[in-house]
Amino acid sequence: MKPPPSRVGSGGSPSSEPLRSLSIVIPAYNEEKRLPSTLDRVLQWMCGRGLEFSELIVVDDGSRDGTAELAESRDGVRVLRNPGNRGKGYAVRNGMLNANGAWILYSDADLSTPIEEVDRLYEAAVKNGAEIAIGSRAVDRTLVTVHQSVFREWSGRAFNLVMRLFTGLNFYDTQCGFKLYRREAAQNVFSRQKLDGFSFDVEDLYLAKKAGLKAVETPVRWANVEGTKVSMSQGLKSFADLMKIRFSK
C-alpha cells in the first residue's frame, strides 16, 4: 500500500508565519573532499534566502583530515569540535544544542537532500502545526533519483519495520539525514538524547512523542552519494539500540 503524502504526530495548531530565522547544522567526519562544494551551496542559498537571522554550523567529529580547518577558513561558518570521534548522534546533538535560530535544520554533509528542500519541511511543519518536520525517502519514492544498493534499501526497510514494532512510531523513514526542529523542541529533545550512534534519529523522535511534541514526515528529493560512514557492524548495532530506546525511556 502506498503511504499518504505526510505522516503527522500529535497535538499542535497551524501557523502562517514565514521562515525568518534558521540555523543549519552539518555533522562532518573526514569530509575534507566533499565539504567545500556543500558549504558553497549552503552559503549561497542562505545568502539569497533573505533570512533575518541565519547561521551555518559544522560539527567536526574528530576528523583525521583537514575537515575542521577547511570549515574554519570559510566566512560565515561556525565550527564546533567534538572531543574526538564520538559518533554522528553526538555531533548532531552538539550542533543542535548550540544553535541559535528559531528553527534548526540538520543535514548530512553530502547534501543527498538538496538544501532547498528545507522550504518543503518548513511548509509541512507550518501546515500541520508541528514542531518537527522530517524528510522522508519512503513517502514518495519517485523523488529518489539515485538509489542505494538493493541490500542497503531492503536493510533500511527491515529496520523501519522493526523500529515501528518496538517504538510505536508511525514513520516510514526515520533515517533520512534532513530534519527541521523548532528551537524549543530541539532543546527539549536533544538535551535528553543518550545515543551517540546512528540510531539517534529514532531516539529523538521517540523522546519527542513522549514529550507531546508534534512531528510530521514529508517527502523530499534525495540522491544517494557514495561514501557512507555506516559500517555493517554499526548497522547491526542500530537494531540492538531499538531495545534500549524502547525499554530505557
Phi and psi in degrees as GROMACS dihedral restraints (atoms count N, CA, C in turn):
[ dihedral_restraints ]
;  ai    aj    ak    al  type     phi  dphi    fc
    3     4     5     6     1   -75.6    20    10
    4     5     6     7     1   129.9    20    10
    6     7     8     9     1   -69.2    20    10
    7     8     9    10     1   157.8    20    10
    9    10    11    12     1   -67.6    20    10
   10    11    12    13     1   167.1    20    10
   12    13    14    15     1   -65.2    20    10
   13    14    15    16     1   -19.4    20    10
   15    16    17    18     1  -155.7    20    10
   16    17    18    19     1   154.1    20    10
   18    19    20    21     1  -120.3    20    10
   19    20    21    22     1   130.5    20    10
   21    22    23    24     1  -116.0    20    10
   22    23    24    25     1   143.4    20    10
   24    25    26    27     1   -85.4    20    10
   25    26    27    28     1  -139.8    20    10
   27    28    29    30     1  -113.2    20    10
   28    29    30    31     1   153.4    20    10
   30    31    32    33     1    70.8    20    10
   31    32    33    34     1   175.1    20    10
   33    34    35    36     1   101.2    20    10
   34    35    36    37     1   167.5    20    10
   36    37    38    39     1  -143.5    20    10
   37    38    39    40     1   149.3    20    10
   39    40    41    42     1   -70.0    20    10
   40    41    42    43     1   158.4    20    10
   42    43    44    45     1  -141.8    20    10
   43    44    45    46     1   156.1    20    10
   45    46    47    48     1  -109.2    20    10
   46    47    48    49     1    14.1    20    10
   48    49    50    51     1   -64.2    20    10
   49    50    51    52     1   135.2    20    10
   51    52    53    54     1   -76.3    20    10
   52    53    54    55     1   160.0    20    10
   54    55    56    57     1   -78.0    20    10
   55    56    57    58     1   112.3    20    10
   57    58    59    60     1  -114.5    20    10
   58    59    60    61     1   -26.0    20    10
   60    61    62    63     1  -135.2    20    10
   61    62    63    64     1   120.5    20    10
   63    64    65    66     1  -144.5    20    10
   64    65    66    67     1   130.5    20    10
   66    67    68    69     1  -106.8    20    10
   67    68    69    70     1   141.1    20    10
   69    70    71    72     1  -119.2    20    10
   70    71    72    73     1   124.3    20    10
   72    73    74    75     1  -110.9    20    10
   73    74    75    76     1   126.8    20    10
   75    76    77    78     1  -122.9    20    10
   76    77    78    79     1   109.4    20    10
   78    79    80    81     1   -74.9    20    10
   79    80    81    82     1   139.8    20    10
   81    82    83    84     1  -142.3    20    10
   82    83    84    85     1   130.4    20    10
   84    85    86    87     1  -134.8    20    10
   85    86    87    88     1   113.0    20    10
   87    88    89    90     1    53.3    20    10
   88    89    90    91     1    53.0    20    10
   90    91    92    93     1  -111.1    20    10
   91    92    93    94     1    27.9    20    10
   93    94    95    96     1   -57.5    20    10
   94    95    96    97     1   -36.3    20    10
   96    97    98    99     1   -79.3    20    10
   97    98    99   100     1   -39.2    20    10
   99   100   101   102     1   -88.8    20    10
  100   101   102   103     1   -21.0    20    10
  102   103   104   105     1   -67.1    20    10
  103   104   105   106     1   -37.9    20    10
  105   106   107   108     1   -55.8    20    10
  106   107   108   109     1   -48.0    20    10
  108   109   110   111     1   -67.2    20    10
  109   110   111   112     1   -34.6    20    10
  111   112   113   114     1   -64.3    20    10
  112   113   114   115     1   -47.5    20    10
  114   115   116   117     1   -62.9    20    10
  115   116   117   118     1   -42.2    20    10
  117   118   119   120     1   -57.8    20    10
  118   119   120   121     1   -46.4    20    10
  120   121   122   123     1   -67.4    20    10
  121   122   123   124     1   -44.0    20    10
  123   124   125   126     1   -67.6    20    10
  124   125   126   127     1   -44.4    20    10
  126   127   128   129     1   -63.4    20    10
  127   128   129   130     1   -39.2    20    10
  129   130   131   132     1   -64.4    20    10
  130   131   132   133     1   -42.3    20    10
  132   133   134   135     1   -64.1    20    10
  133   134   135   136     1   -43.7    20    10
  135   136   137   138     1   -64.6    20    10
  136   137   138   139     1   -38.2    20    10
  138   139   140   141     1   -64.7    20    10
  139   140   141   142     1   -38.2    20    10
  141   142   143   144     1   -87.9    20    10
  142   143   144   145     1    -2.7    20    10
  144   145   146   147     1   -85.0    20    10
  145   146   147   148     1   -18.1    20    10
  147   148   149   150     1    70.7    20    10
  148   149   150   151     1    34.0    20    10
  150   151   152   153     1   -76.6    20    10
  151   152   153   154     1   145.6    20    10
  153   154   155   156     1   -73.0    20    10
  154   155   156   157     1   -33.5    20    10
  156   157   158   159     1  -139.1    20    10
  157   158   159   160     1   135.4    20    10
  159   160   161   162     1  -151.2    20    10
  160   161   162   163     1   149.8    20    10
  162   163   164   165     1  -152.6    20    10
  163   164   165   166     1   148.1    20    10
  165   166   167   168     1  -118.8    20    10
  166   167   168   169     1   120.0    20    10
  168   169   170   171     1  -115.6    20    10
  169   170   171   172     1   123.7    20    10
  171   172   173   174     1  -104.5    20    10
  172   173   174   175     1   125.3    20    10
  174   175   176   177     1  -104.8    20    10
  175   176   177   178     1   109.0    20    10
  177   178   179   180     1   -83.8    20    10
  178   179   180   181     1   121.7    20    10
  180   181   182   183     1   -97.7    20    10
  181   182   183   184     1    56.3    20    10
  183   184   185   186     1    69.2    20    10
  184   185   186   187     1    37.3    20    10
  186   187   188   189     1   -59.0    20    10
  187   188   189   190     1   146.2    20    10
  189   190   191   192     1   -96.8    20    10
  190   191   192   193     1    -3.7    20    10
  192   193   194   195     1  -106.4    20    10
  193   194   195   196     1  -155.2    20    10
  195   196   197   198     1   -95.3    20    10
  196   197   198   199     1    26.6    20    10
  198   199   200   201     1   -55.4    20    10
  199   200   201   202     1   -52.7    20    10
  201   202   203   204     1   -64.0    20    10
  202   203   204   205     1   -44.6    20    10
  204   205   206   207     1   -64.2    20    10
  205   206   207   208     1   -39.6    20    10
  207   208   209   210     1   -62.8    20    10
  208   209   210   211     1   -47.3    20    10
  210   211   212   213     1   -63.6    20    10
  211   212   213   214     1   -39.4    20    10
  213   214   215   216     1   -67.4    20    10
  214   215   216   217     1   -22.0    20    10
  216   217   218   219     1   -80.3    20    10
  217   218   219   220     1    -9.4    20    10
  219   220   221   222     1   -93.5    20    10
  220   221   222   223     1   130.4    20    10
  222   223   224   225     1   -65.8    20    10
  223   224   225   226     1   139.5    20    10
  225   226   227   228     1    85.9    20    10
  226   227   228   229     1     7.1    20    10
  228   229   230   231     1  -118.0    20    10
  229   230   231   232     1   127.9    20    10
  231   232   233   234     1  -102.0    20    10
  232   233   234   235     1   131.7    20    10
  234   235   236   237     1  -112.2    20    10
  235   236   237   238     1   129.4    20    10
  237   238   239   240     1  -111.0    20    10
  238   239   240   241     1   134.3    20    10
  240   241   242   243     1  -109.5    20    10
  241   242   243   244     1   121.1    20    10
  243   244   245   246     1   -71.0    20    10
  244   245   246   247     1   154.8    20    10
  246   247   248   249     1   -78.3    20    10
  247   248   249   250     1    72.2    20    10
  249   250   251   252     1    95.4    20    10
  250   251   252   253     1  -176.3    20    10
  252   253   254   255     1   -83.0    20    10
  253   254   255   256     1    97.4    20    10
  255   256   257   258     1  -101.4    20    10
  256   257   258   259     1   -16.9    20    10
  258   259   260   261     1   117.3    20    10
  259   260   261   262     1   158.1    20    10
  261   262   263   264     1   -62.9    20    10
  262   263   264   265     1   -40.3    20    10
  264   265   266   267     1   -59.6    20    10
  265   266   267   268     1   -42.6    20    10
  267   268   269   270     1   -63.2    20    10
  268   269   270   271     1   -43.6    20    10
  270   271   272   273     1   -64.1    20    10
  271   272   273   274     1   -45.0    20    10
  273   274   275   276     1   -64.7    20    10
  274   275   276   277     1   -43.6    20    10
  276   277   278   279     1   -59.0    20    10
  277   278   279   280     1   -44.5    20    10
  279   280   281   282     1   -58.0    20    10
  280   281   282   283     1   -46.1    20    10
  282   283   284   285     1   -68.2    20    10
  283   284   285   286     1   -44.1    20    10
  285   286   287   288     1   -65.2    20    10
  286   287   288   289     1   -37.6    20    10
  288   289   290   291     1   -76.6    20    10
  289   290   291   292     1   -15.9    20    10
  291   292   293   294     1  -106.0    20    10
  292   293   294   295     1     4.2    20    10
  294   295   296   297     1   -84.3    20    10
  295   296   297   298     1   150.4    20    10
  297   298   299   300     1  -114.3    20    10
  298   299   300   301     1    -5.4    20    10
  300   301   302   303     1   -71.7    20    10
  301   302   303   304     1   157.4    20    10
  303   304   305   306     1   -65.6    20    10
  304   305   306   307     1   -31.7    20    10
  306   307   308   309     1  -124.0    20    10
  307   308   309   310     1   144.7    20    10
  309   310   311   312     1  -130.1    20    10
  310   311   312   313     1   123.4    20    10
  312   313   314   315     1  -104.9    20    10
  313   314   315   316     1   135.8    20    10
  315   316   317   318     1  -114.6    20    10
  316   317   318   319     1   137.1    20    10
  318   319   320   321     1  -134.8    20    10
  319   320   321   322     1   143.1    20    10
  321   322   323   324     1   -64.2    20    10
  322   323   324   325     1   151.0    20    10
  324   325   326   327     1   -67.6    20    10
  325   326   327   328     1   -20.3    20    10
  327   328   329   330     1   -85.8    20    10
  328   329   330   331     1    -3.3    20    10
  330   331   332   333     1    51.6    20    10
  331   332   333   334     1    41.8    20    10
  333   334   335   336     1   -59.8    20    10
  334   335   336   337     1   -30.3    20    10
  336   337   338   339     1  -101.2    20    10
  337   338   339   340     1   121.7    20    10
  339   340   341   342     1   -59.1    20    10
  340   341   342   343     1   143.4    20    10
  342   343   344   345     1   -59.5    20    10
  343   344   345   346     1   -27.8    20    10
  345   346   347   348     1   -61.5    20    10
  346   347   348   349     1   -20.7    20    10
  348   349   350   351     1   -69.9    20    10
  349   350   351   352     1    -7.8    20    10
  351   352   353   354     1   -59.9    20    10
  352   353   354   355     1   -31.9    20    10
  354   355   356   357     1   -64.8    20    10
  355   356   357   358     1   -35.0    20    10
  357   358   359   360     1   -64.2    20    10
  358   359   360   361     1   -41.9    20    10
  360   361   362   363     1   -65.5    20    10
  361   362   363   364     1   -45.3    20    10
  363   364   365   366     1   -62.5    20    10
  364   365   366   367     1   -43.6    20    10
  366   367   368   369     1   -62.1    20    10
  367   368   369   370     1   -38.0    20    10
  369   370   371   372     1   -66.2    20    10
  370   371   372   373     1   -40.5    20    10
  372   373   374   375     1   -63.9    20    10
  373   374   375   376     1   -46.8    20    10
  375   376   377   378     1   -63.8    20    10
  376   377   378   379     1   -46.6    20    10
  378   379   380   381     1   -59.9    20    10
  379   380   381   382     1   -37.2    20    10
  381   382   383   384     1  -101.3    20    10
  382   383   384   385     1     3.8    20    10
  384   385   386   387     1    61.7    20    10
  385   386   387   388     1    40.0    20    10
  387   388   389   390     1  -102.2    20    10
  388   389   390   391     1   150.5    20    10
  390   391   392   393     1   -90.1    20    10
  391   392   393   394     1   -14.5    20    10
  393   394   395   396     1  -137.8    20    10
  394   395   396   397     1   136.1    20    10
  396   397   398   399     1  -130.3    20    10
  397   398   399   400     1   126.9    20    10
  399   400   401   402     1  -114.3    20    10
  400   401   402   403     1   134.3    20    10
  402   403   404   405     1   -72.8    20    10
  403   404   405   406     1   145.6    20    10
  405   406   407   408     1  -135.2    20    10
  406   407   408   409     1   135.4    20    10
  408   409   410   411     1   -91.1    20    10
  409   410   411   412     1   -14.0    20    10
  411   412   413   414     1   -96.3    20    10
  412   413   414   415     1   -22.8    20    10
  414   415   416   417     1   -66.6    20    10
  415   416   417   418     1   -40.2    20    10
  417   418   419   420     1  -140.3    20    10
  418   419   420   421     1    93.3    20    10
  420   421   422   423     1   -70.6    20    10
  421   422   423   424     1    -9.9    20    10
  423   424   425   426     1   -69.4    20    10
  424   425   426   427     1   -17.0    20    10
  426   427   428   429     1   -84.2    20    10
  427   428   429   430     1    -6.2    20    10
  429   430   431   432     1   -85.8    20    10
  430   431   432   433     1   111.5    20    10
  432   433   434   435     1   -92.5    20    10
  433   434   435   436     1   -28.7    20    10
  435   436   437   438     1  -129.9    20    10
  436   437   438   439     1   117.5    20    10
  438   439   440   441     1   -88.4    20    10
  439   440   441   442     1   157.1    20    10
  441   442   443   444     1   -73.6    20    10
  442   443   444   445     1   176.5    20    10
  444   445   446   447     1   -62.8    20    10
  445   446   447   448     1   157.7    20    10
  447   448   449   450     1   -57.9    20    10
  448   449   450   451     1   -40.9    20    10
  450   451   452   453     1   -60.6    20    10
  451   452   453   454     1   -46.2    20    10
  453   454   455   456     1   -68.2    20    10
  454   455   456   457     1   -37.7    20    10
  456   457   458   459     1   -65.0    20    10
  457   458   459   460     1   -44.5    20    10
  459   460   461   462     1   -73.4    20    10
  460   461   462   463     1   -29.5    20    10
  462   463   464   465     1   -64.0    20    10
  463   464   465   466     1   -39.8    20    10
  465   466   467   468     1   -63.7    20    10
  466   467   468   469     1   -39.4    20    10
  468   469   470   471     1   -68.1    20    10
  469   470   471   472     1   -38.9    20    10
  471   472   473   474     1   -64.4    20    10
  472   473   474   475     1   -42.7    20    10
  474   475   476   477     1   -60.5    20    10
  475   476   477   478     1   -43.4    20    10
  477   478   479   480     1   -62.9    20    10
  478   479   480   481     1   -40.4    20    10
  480   481   482   483     1   -62.3    20    10
  481   482   483   484     1   -48.0    20    10
  483   484   485   486     1   -64.0    20    10
  484   485   486   487     1   -40.5    20    10
  486   487   488   489     1   -57.7    20    10
  487   488   489   490     1   -45.6    20    10
  489   490   491   492     1   -66.1    20    10
  490   491   492   493     1   -38.6    20    10
  492   493   494   495     1   -65.6    20    10
  493   494   495   496     1   -40.5    20    10
  495   496   497   498     1   -80.3    20    10
  496   497   498   499     1   -37.9    20    10
  498   499   500   501     1  -102.9    20    10
  499   500   501   502     1   -21.4    20    10
  501   502   503   504     1    78.1    20    10
  502   503   504   505     1     4.8    20    10
  504   505   506   507     1   -72.2    20    10
  505   506   507   508     1   134.3    20    10
  507   508   509   510     1  -102.3    20    10
  508   509   510   511     1    58.7    20    10
  510   511   512   513     1  -121.1    20    10
  511   512   513   514     1   147.1    20    10
  513   514   515   516     1   -90.5    20    10
  514   515   516   517     1   -19.2    20    10
  516   517   518   519     1  -153.0    20    10
  517   518   519   520     1    99.9    20    10
  519   520   521   522     1   -90.1    20    10
  520   521   522   523     1   -10.8    20    10
  522   523   524   525     1  -101.9    20    10
  523   524   525   526     1     1.0    20    10
  525   526   527   528     1   -67.2    20    10
  526   527   528   529     1   126.5    20    10
  528   529   530   531     1   -83.3    20    10
  529   530   531   532     1    57.0    20    10
  531   532   533   534     1  -154.1    20    10
  532   533   534   535     1    95.5    20    10
  534   535   536   537     1  -137.9    20    10
  535   536   537   538     1   144.0    20    10
  537   538   539   540     1  -120.3    20    10
  538   539   540   541     1   129.5    20    10
  540   541   542   543     1  -124.6    20    10
  541   542   543   544     1   138.5    20    10
  543   544   545   546     1   -65.8    20    10
  544   545   546   547     1   143.7    20    10
  546   547   548   549     1   -57.6    20    10
  547   548   549   550     1   -42.3    20    10
  549   550   551   552     1   -61.9    20    10
  550   551   552   553     1   -38.4    20    10
  552   553   554   555     1   -67.5    20    10
  553   554   555   556     1   -39.9    20    10
  555   556   557   558     1   -62.6    20    10
  556   557   558   559     1   -42.8    20    10
  558   559   560   561     1   -62.8    20    10
  559   560   561   562     1   -41.4    20    10
  561   562   563   564     1   -62.0    20    10
  562   563   564   565     1   -49.0    20    10
  564   565   566   567     1   -76.9    20    10
  565   566   567   568     1   -52.4    20    10
  567   568   569   570     1   -72.8    20    10
  568   569   570   571     1   -22.7    20    10
  570   571   572   573     1   -69.5    20    10
  571   572   573   574     1   -16.7    20    10
  573   574   575   576     1  -110.1    20    10
  574   575   576   577     1    -4.5    20    10
  576   577   578   579     1   -65.1    20    10
  577   578   579   580     1   136.7    20    10
  579   580   581   582     1  -113.0    20    10
  580   581   582   583     1   -32.4    20    10
  582   583   584   585     1   -76.7    20    10
  583   584   585   586     1   136.2    20    10
  585   586   587   588     1  -101.5    20    10
  586   587   588   589     1   -13.0    20    10
  588   589   590   591     1   -89.9    20    10
  589   590   591   592     1  -158.7    20    10
  591   592   593   594     1   -79.0    20    10
  592   593   594   595     1    -4.5    20    10
  594   595   596   597     1   -89.1    20    10
  595   596   597   598     1     3.6    20    10
  597   598   599   600     1   -60.3    20    10
  598   599   600   601     1   -30.6    20    10
  600   601   602   603     1   -59.8    20    10
  601   602   603   604     1   -43.8    20    10
  603   604   605   606     1   -65.7    20    10
  604   605   606   607     1   -44.4    20    10
  606   607   608   609     1   -58.3    20    10
  607   608   609   610     1   -43.9    20    10
  609   610   611   612     1   -63.1    20    10
  610   611   612   613     1   -43.1    20    10
  612   613   614   615     1   -68.8    20    10
  613   614   615   616     1   -32.9    20    10
  615   616   617   618     1   -67.9    20    10
  616   617   618   619     1   -42.8    20    10
  618   619   620   621     1   -63.7    20    10
  619   620   621   622     1   -39.6    20    10
  621   622   623   624     1   -62.2    20    10
  622   623   624   625     1   -43.1    20    10
  624   625   626   627     1   -61.6    20    10
  625   626   627   628     1   -44.7    20    10
  627   628   629   630     1   -62.8    20    10
  628   629   630   631     1   -30.6    20    10
  630   631   632   633     1   -86.1    20    10
  631   632   633   634     1    -1.5    20    10
  633   634   635   636     1    76.9    20    10
  634   635   636   637     1    20.0    20    10
  636   637   638   639     1   -84.8    20    10
  637   638   639   640     1   139.3    20    10
  639   640   641   642     1   -88.0    20    10
  640   641   642   643     1   130.4    20    10
  642   643   644   645     1  -125.8    20    10
  643   644   645   646     1   140.5    20    10
  645   646   647   648     1  -123.9    20    10
  646   647   648   649     1   140.1    20    10
  648   649   650   651     1  -105.7    20    10
  649   650   651   652     1   129.5    20    10
  651   652   653   654     1  -137.8    20    10
  652   653   654   655     1   144.9    20    10
  654   655   656   657     1   -68.6    20    10
  655   656   657   658     1   143.8    20    10
  657   658   659   660     1  -135.4    20    10
  658   659   660   661     1   156.4    20    10
  660   661   662   663     1   -67.2    20    10
  661   662   663   664     1   144.4    20    10
  663   664   665   666     1  -154.6    20    10
  664   665   666   667     1   138.8    20    10
  666   667   668   669     1  -137.9    20    10
  667   668   669   670     1   123.7    20    10
  669   670   671   672     1   -61.2    20    10
  670   671   672   673     1   135.5    20    10
  672   673   674   675     1  -118.6    20    10
  673   674   675   676     1   125.4    20    10
  675   676   677   678     1   -64.0    20    10
  676   677   678   679     1   150.0    20    10
  678   679   680   681     1   116.0    20    10
  679   680   681   682     1    27.0    20    10
  681   682   683   684     1   -58.4    20    10
  682   683   684   685     1   145.5    20    10
  684   685   686   687     1   -97.2    20    10
  685   686   687   688     1     1.4    20    10
  687   688   689   690     1   -88.8    20    10
  688   689   690   691     1   113.5    20    10
  690   691   692   693     1   -85.6    20    10
  691   692   693   694     1   169.8    20    10
  693   694   695   696     1   -60.1    20    10
  694   695   696   697     1   -43.9    20    10
  696   697   698   699     1   -64.3    20    10
  697   698   699   700     1   -37.4    20    10
  699   700   701   702     1   -67.9    20    10
  700   701   702   703     1   -36.3    20    10
  702   703   704   705     1   -63.2    20    10
  703   704   705   706     1   -43.0    20    10
  705   706   707   708     1   -66.1    20    10
  706   707   708   709     1   -37.5    20    10
  708   709   710   711     1   -62.7    20    10
  709   710   711   712     1   -30.8    20    10
  711   712   713   714     1   -61.5    20    10
  712   713   714   715     1   -36.5    20    10
  714   715   716   717     1   -64.5    20    10
  715   716   717   718     1   -43.8    20    10
  717   718   719   720     1   -64.5    20    10
  718   719   720   721     1   -33.3    20    10
  720   721   722   723     1   -64.1    20    10
  721   722   723   724     1   -26.1    20    10
  723   724   725   726     1   -61.0    20    10
  724   725   726   727     1   -34.3    20    10
  726   727   728   729     1   -63.3    20    10
  727   728   729   730     1   -42.7    20    10
  729   730   731   732     1   -63.2    20    10
  730   731   732   733     1   -42.7    20    10
  732   733   734   735     1   -63.6    20    10
  733   734   735   736     1   -45.9    20    10
  735   736   737   738     1   -68.2    20    10
  736   737   738   739     1   -38.8    20    10
  738   739   740   741     1  -107.7    20    10
  739   740   741   742     1     3.0    20    10
  741   742   743   744     1  -115.1    20    10
  742   743   744   745     1     3.4    20    10
